[in-house]
Amino acid sequence: MKNLKPITLIPALHMGNDGVLEAETSFTNSDTLALILHPNPKAGGDMNNKVITTLFRFCREHGMNVVRFNYRGVGKSSGQIEYGDGEFADSLCVLDWALAQTGVKKIWLAGFSFGGFIACRVADKILSDYPDLVIQQLTLIAPSVEKNDPTGLTLPKATLMIYGDQDEFVKPNIMADFADDFGISTKVMNEAGHFFHGRLGELKALLQI
């Protein structure tokens, strides 16, 4: 396994020969890779979002290999923001790159808001096209399943969703219905909004390996 600087530019040939995606990595000798997907880039979401940082620290503290990155058009990443298929393709690019770096067969996949919906799509893709890869945990933090339709996706049994009952961007009842439809284990934080302001420590304590 290569020793890498924490911030690196990952080759992103799906965007052209000069395409890159900006990422932060923390690689260990763990047999698990954590991939963390950030919220809506059109609303300023990036890999330094506080919820994403909380997820990253959780994974690092538990000794996992962990990668967070900026989608296309964010930070130093190439291309233009798309809010959809482009960010999904970016996520698969980073997944493939990180798997090649670490050689692991287990993944801890997580996403916040829009990133939560993209994480659902990535999980579905892993289950169908990555037969040697095991999803240890899919963690969805207030996933954007109101503006983005998860119908037809297949999610792993080891899926956990966390959201606040005062979420102002994704209706809590929509997330509850999503959990019922997919049989997802759910933890609801009382009086917490979409960004979990002042509640990140509580959020972190609810995460599972």
C-alpha positions in Angstrom: 0.0 0.0 0.0 1.3 3.4 -1.0 2.0 6.1 1.6 0.0 9.1 0.6 -0.3 12.7 1.8 -3.6 13.4 3.5 -4.8 15.6 0.6 -4.4 14.1 -2.8 -5.8 14.5 -6.4 -7.3 11.3 -7.6 -7.2 10.6 -11.4 -10.7 10.9 -12.8 -10.4 9.7 -16.3 -14.2 9.5 -16.7 -14.0 13.3 -16.9 -11.1 13.3 -19.4 -7.4 12.6 -19.4 -6.7 15.6 -17.1 -9.7 15.0 -14.7 -9.0 14.9 -11.0 -11.0 14.6 -7.8 -9.7 16.3 -4.6 -9.7 13.9 -1.6 -8.5 13.5 2.0 -7.3 10.1 3.0 -6.3 8.3 6.1 -5.0 4.8 5.3 -4.1 2.2 7.8 -3.7 -1.6 7.9 -7.4 -2.1 8.4 -9.4 -4.6 6.4 -12.2 -2.0 6.0 -12.5 1.1 3.7 -14.8 3.9 4.7 -16.1 6.1 1.9 -17.9 9.3 2.9 -20.1 11.3 0.5 -20.8 15.0 1.0 -24.1 17.0 0.7 -25.5 19.1 -2.1 -22.6 20.8 -4.0 -25.1 23.3 -5.5 -25.8 24.5 -2.0 -22.1 24.8 -1.0 -21.7 21.2 0.3 -18.2 19.9 0.3 -16.0 17.4 2.0 -15.3 19.8 4.9 -18.9 20.0 5.9 -19.2 19.5 9.7 -21.3 16.3 9.5 -18.8 14.8 6.9 -16.0 15.8 9.2 -17.7 14.1 12.1 -18.1 10.9 10.0 -14.5 11.1 8.9 -13.2 11.4 12.5 -15.4 8.5 13.6 -13.9 6.2 11.0 -10.4 7.3 11.6 -10.7 6.9 15.4 -11.9 3.3 14.7 -8.9 2.5 12.7 -10.5 2.3 9.3 -9.0 3.3 6.0 -11.1 6.4 5.2 -11.6 8.7 2.2 -13.7 11.8 1.8 -13.6 13.8 -1.4 -15.1 16.7 -3.3 -17.4 16.0 -6.2 -16.8 17.5 -9.6 -16.7 21.2 -9.7 -16.0 21.5 -5.9 -12.7 22.6 -4.5 -9.8 21.4 -6.7 -11.9 18.7 -8.4 -12.3 19.0 -12.1 -15.5 19.5 -14.1 -18.9 21.1 -13.4 -21.5 20.4 -10.7 -24.3 18.2 -12.0 -26.4 17.1 -8.9 -26.9 13.6 -10.1 -25.3 11.1 -12.4 -22.0 13.0 -12.4 -21.5 12.8 -8.7 -22.5 9.1 -8.7 -19.8 8.5 -11.3 -17.3 10.5 -9.2 -18.1 8.3 -6.2 -17.5 5.1 -8.1 -14.2 6.5 -9.4 -13.0 7.2 -5.9 -14.3 3.8 -4.6 -12.3 2.0 -7.3 -9.2 4.1 -6.7 -9.3 3.5 -2.9 -9.9 -0.2 -3.3 -6.9 -0.4 -5.5 -4.8 1.5 -2.9 -5.9 -0.6 0.1 -6.8 -4.0 -1.4 -9.6 -4.4 1.2 -12.9 -6.3 0.7 -15.1 -4.6 3.2 -16.6 -1.1 3.0 -18.2 1.2 5.4 -20.2 3.6 3.2 -21.8 6.8 4.4 -23.4 9.9 3.1 -25.1 13.1 4.3 -28.2 14.6 2.7 -27.6 14.5 -1.1 -24.6 12.4 -0.3 -26.9 10.0 1.5 -28.9 9.4 -1.7 -25.7 9.0 -3.7 -24.5 6.5 -1.1 -27.8 4.5 -1.7 -27.0 4.4 -5.4 -23.4 3.4 -4.7 -24.5 0.6 -2.4 -26.9 -0.7 -5.0 -24.1 -0.7 -7.6 -21.8 -2.6 -5.2 -24.4 -5.2 -4.5 -24.9 -5.8 -8.2 -21.5 -5.3 -9.7 -18.8 -5.9 -7.0 -19.2 -9.5 -6.0 -16.0 -9.6 -3.9 -16.9 -6.5 -1.9 -18.9 -6.7 1.4 -20.8 -3.7 2.6 -20.1 -3.8 6.3 -22.4 -0.8 7.0 -24.4 1.8 5.0 -24.9 4.9 7.1 -27.4 7.5 5.8 -27.5 10.8 7.6 -30.7 12.7 6.8 -30.7 11.3 3.2 -32.3 13.4 0.5 -35.0 10.9 -0.4 -37.6 13.6 -0.9 -36.2 15.3 -4.0 -34.4 12.2 -5.1 -36.3 9.0 -5.8 -34.8 5.8 -4.3 -37.4 3.6 -6.0 -35.9 0.4 -7.5 -32.6 0.6 -5.5 -31.4 -2.4 -3.4 -29.9 -1.6 -0.1 -27.9 -3.9 2.3 -29.5 -5.3 5.4 -26.8 -3.5 7.4 -28.2 0.0 6.8 -28.6 2.7 9.4 -30.4 6.0 9.0 -30.1 8.9 11.4 -32.1 12.1 11.2 -33.6 14.8 13.3 -37.3 15.1 13.9 -37.1 18.9 13.2 -35.3 18.5 9.8 -36.2 21.5 7.7 -34.9 20.3 4.4 -36.0 16.7 4.2 -39.4 16.0 5.7 -39.1 13.5 8.6 -42.2 11.7 7.6 -40.7 11.1 4.1 -37.6 9.6 5.7 -39.7 7.5 8.0 -41.6 6.1 5.0 -38.4 5.5 3.2 -37.1 3.5 6.2 -40.4 1.4 6.3 -40.2 0.7 2.6 -36.6 -0.5 2.7 -36.6 -2.1 6.1 -33.9 0.3 7.4 -32.9 0.6 11.1 -33.5 4.2 12.2 -32.4 6.5 15.0 -34.2 9.8 15.3 -32.7 12.7 17.2 -35.3 14.7 19.1 -35.3 18.5 18.3 -32.5 18.1 15.8 -32.5 19.9 12.5 -30.9 18.9 9.2 -27.4 20.1 10.0 -27.4 18.9 13.6 -26.2 22.2 14.9 -24.8 21.8 18.4 -25.6 18.1 18.3 -22.6 16.6 16.4 -21.3 14.8 19.5 -24.6 13.1 19.9 -24.7 12.2 16.2 -21.3 10.7 16.4 -22.3 8.6 19.4 -25.1 7.0 17.4 -22.9 5.8 14.6 -22.1 2.1 14.3 -19.2 0.2 12.8 
